[in-house]
């Protein structure tokens, strides 16, 4: 959760890496397009390389509430 309001800019990647290293577990909400972005791949690779538990949740467009 972005409690510290990371913001954007050139320091964002470093702040995300620090947050990943400090977390007990990472829950990653993404869609197919996001999963292919370099930043997303970098963050997932960091989790894997340091043995950080990672729960990926793949989200797709869904009409809500469902019809019927």
Phi, psi and omega per residue, in radians:
X1 nan 2.392 -3.087
X2 -1.470 1.157 -3.124
X3 -1.201 -0.635 -3.092
X4 -1.437 0.074 -3.134
X5 0.878 1.277 -3.059
X6 -1.026 -0.553 -3.120
X7 1.247 -2.743 -3.118
X8 -2.206 -2.843 3.088
X9 1.699 -3.000 -3.018
X10 -1.217 -0.374 -3.118
X11 -1.518 -0.086 -3.047
X12 -1.052 -0.810 -3.121
X13 -1.051 -0.729 3.123
X14 -1.143 -0.712 3.130
X15 -1.151 -0.677 3.107
X16 -1.133 -0.755 3.122
X17 -1.070 -0.727 3.102
X18 -1.109 -0.749 3.138
X19 -1.126 -0.716 3.110
X20 -1.085 -0.802 -3.130
X21 -1.113 -0.539 -3.111
X22 -1.526 -0.186 -3.098
X23 -1.444 2.677 3.058
X24 -1.400 -0.613 3.130
X25 -2.643 2.632 3.121
X26 -1.974 2.223 3.001
X27 -1.908 2.031 -3.054
X28 -1.898 1.964 3.068
X29 -1.632 2.128 -3.104
X30 -2.633 2.824 2.952
X31 -1.965 3.116 -3.077
X32 -1.033 -0.709 -3.128
X33 -1.131 -0.751 -3.134
X34 -1.147 -0.640 -3.118
X35 -1.100 -0.335 -3.125
X36 -1.671 -0.074 -3.138
X37 -1.305 2.511 -3.131
X38 -0.984 -0.732 -3.126
X39 -1.113 -0.728 3.126
X40 -1.110 -0.809 3.129
X41 -1.056 -0.736 3.127
X42 -1.070 -0.762 -3.118
X43 -1.174 -0.727 3.100
X44 -1.129 -0.758 3.115
X45 -1.069 -0.665 3.090
X46 -1.079 -0.808 3.122
X47 -0.993 -0.824 -3.120
X48 -1.123 -0.775 -3.057
X49 -1.167 -0.496 3.136
X50 -1.783 0.101 3.093
X51 1.259 0.467 -3.128
X52 -1.387 2.232 3.082
X53 -1.015 2.317 -3.062
X54 -2.275 2.193 3.076
X55 -1.970 1.778 3.128
X56 -1.515 2.302 3.084
X57 -2.076 1.959 -3.121
X58 -1.548 2.039 -3.085
X59 -1.787 2.429 3.078
X60 -2.236 2.774 3.126
X61 -1.089 2.324 -3.100
X62 -2.511 2.254 3.085
X63 -1.243 2.304 -3.118
X64 -2.393 2.325 -0.048
X65 -1.268 2.731 -3.137
X66 -1.121 2.581 3.111
X67 -1.291 2.542 3.059
X68 1.676 nan nan
